[in-house]
Amino acid sequence: MSGIGTGSGFMMGSAEFLTPIPFIDRFTEAKFLDNIRLAAFVDAGQIYGSTVTNEIYDRPLHAITAGVGVRIFIPGMGPLAIDWGYPLTGVGDNSKGAFTFGVGEFY
């Protein structure tokens, strides 16, 4: 949280590619695998109006992260996302990447 700093404004963007597991229909007819998607993504962010805390904690004002993940739709519960992202810029203390988990919409 606040990995790229704090400020009076920010801009962020994300691009994500989702695909079913390639060629899975050739190996099995298990229907639950239709609820699984593989993901590749890139996220970017920029902070505007930097604050003094960014200088104190040496936080970057921009960052770009790329990663891969799995999206699983669980009937009766909803979508679940498991991702691993690796920082390309604005590395800071998290230079080895990180796993994240989320619940929410995806298409």
N, C-alpha and C positions, 0 to 999 in steps of 0.2 A: 504494500500500500504506500502510496506517495513515493514510489521508487524513482520516478523521474523528477521529483521536486514538487513544490507548491507554488501557486501564483494566482493572479487575478483572472486568468482564463486559460483554456486549453483547447486543443484540437486533437482528435484521434480518428483513426481509420483502421479498417480490418478487411482482409480478403480471405475467403475460405473456399476450398475445393472439397466437395464431398462425393464419394463414390461407393457403390456396393463393393463387397469383397470380390475382387476379380476372379473369374472362372470357378467360383464356389459351386455353381450349379453342376459342374462336371464331376465333382467329387462327392457330393451329398445332396439329398433332397430334403434336408431338415428345414422346415419352414421358419423356425425362430431366427435363422441367420438372415432372413429378409429384413429384420429389424436392426441390423448392424450396418454402420457406414464407417469407412475410413476417412480421415480428414487430414488436410495439409493447410496451413494458414500462415499469414504474415500480419502482424499488428504493428502500428506505429503511433507515436504520440509526441506532442510538442506542448510545452508550457510557455505562457506569455505573462509578462508582469512579474518577474521573479521576485522572491522575497529573500530576506537576510538568512533565513534558515537553510536555503539552498547553498549559500556560501559556507555556513558553519559546518554543515554535514557533507559538503562536497558532492551535492546531487547534480546529475546532468539535467539539462533542460529539454532533452529529446531522447527518444529510444525507439529502436526497431527490434522486434522479436519474430523469429520464425519457429514453426513447430509442426508436430504431427499429433494425431489423436484418434480416438474411437468415439463414435456416437451410437448409443444404444437406446432404442425406444422400448420401454417396459410397459406393456399394457396394464392399465389400472393405476400406473404411477406417473408415467410421462417420460420425457427424454432425459438421458444422463450423458454427460460429456466427461471424458477422461483425456487430458492433454499433457504433452510435454513440450515446453517452449525453451528456446535457447536465444539469449540476447545477442544481437548482431552489433548493436551500438549502445552507448549509455550503460555499459556493463555494471558498474558499481560493485556491490558485494555478491551478486548472484551470477558469477561468470560460468557456472557449471550447468545452468538451466534449472528448471523446476517443473514439477508436476502440479497440475491444477485439476480440480473436480468441480463440476457444475451441473445444475439442473435448470432446464428452461427450454425455450423454443429453438428449434432448428428445422430446416426444410430439406 
